Amino acid sequence: MSPLDHQQFRKVQHKAKEAVLHSMRQQQVRSVMILPALPSSEELWQSLRLQLMVELQRLAWESRMTLLEAREFMLTQTEGLTMQEQCWLEQTHKLVSIMPRSPPDKEI
């Protein structure tokens, strides 16, 4: 693969990742805007989980890792995490410690 092909491949890959993140953000905004009344507790928990997943995806993308690699890295490496990664880990820990368990068919 020539350097130009490699550079073009990187550009296409970058655009695809940006499109996925943009699509997820739009979906999150639409789901919040469509609610006709106050959301139920289940919808609030789902929204919080979704926000943490979107943030994890952003952190994974910045670190050039897959979502699973980033999650595993942050859950196993307590030292050497960036401030953003530490914040994500603390937020996730707090949320998991207080949230009710959702049925398996309603997992995100």
N, C-alpha and C positions, 0 to 999 in steps of 0.2 A: 504494500500500500504506500503510495507516494505521500510526501508531506502535505500536498494540496488536498489529496483525498482524505487524509487523516483530519486535516483542519475542517474540511467540509462535513465529515462525519460528526465531529465534535459540535459544530454549529447546529446540525440537524438534531442531534441528541439533546442539546441544551434547549432548543426550541420545543421539543416534545415534552421535556420535563416541565418547562415553564407553562405549557398549555395544560398539562395535567393539574398542576398546582392552581392555576387560574380557574379551571373548571371546578375544582373542589371548593375554592373560595366562593365562586358564584352559587354553587349548590347550597352552601352553608347560608349565604345571604338570603337566597330564595326561601329556604326552609324557615328562616326566622321571619321574613316579611309576610309569608302566607298565613301565619297563625291569626285567626280571627279574634281570639280571646286570649286570656292569660293561659300560658302553657301549663300542662299538668306537671307533676313532679317527675314523671317518667321522661317527658320531653326536655325538662331542664337537665336531668342527668345525662340524657343522650347528647344534648348540646354541649355540655362540659366535656364528655368523652370525645366528641368530634373535634372540639377546639384543641384538645391535647394531641389528638392524632394528626391534625393539620400541622401543629407546631413540630411534632416529631418528624413528619415528612420534610418540613423545611430544614430542620437540623440535619437530617440524613442527607438531603440533597446537597447542603453546604459542605458536608464532610465526604461527599462522593461515596456514600454507603447506601445499601438497600435499607428499607424500613426495618426489616428484621435485624440486620447487622447493627444498625444504630441503637435499636431498643436493647439488644443483647449487650452491646458495648456499655451503654449507660447504666444498665442494671448490674453489671459485673465489675465495672471499673469505677471505684468511688473517688480515686485520685486522678488528677490530670484532666478533669472535665472543665469545659469552659463555663463561664457564669450562666449563659443561657441554658446549657445542658443541666447544670446544677438546679436552676430554677424549674426546668421541666420536670426533673426527677422529684423535687420537693412537692410540686403541685400534684403530680401523679400520685405520690405516696399519700398526701392528704386526702385527695379525692377517693382513692381506693379504700382508705381506712374508714370513711364515713358513708359511702354510697351503698345502696341496697344492691343485692345481686340481681341481675336481669336474667330472665329466662333464656335458655340457649338459642331459641329461635329468634330472639330479638337482638342478638349481638350485632355490633357494628362491624 
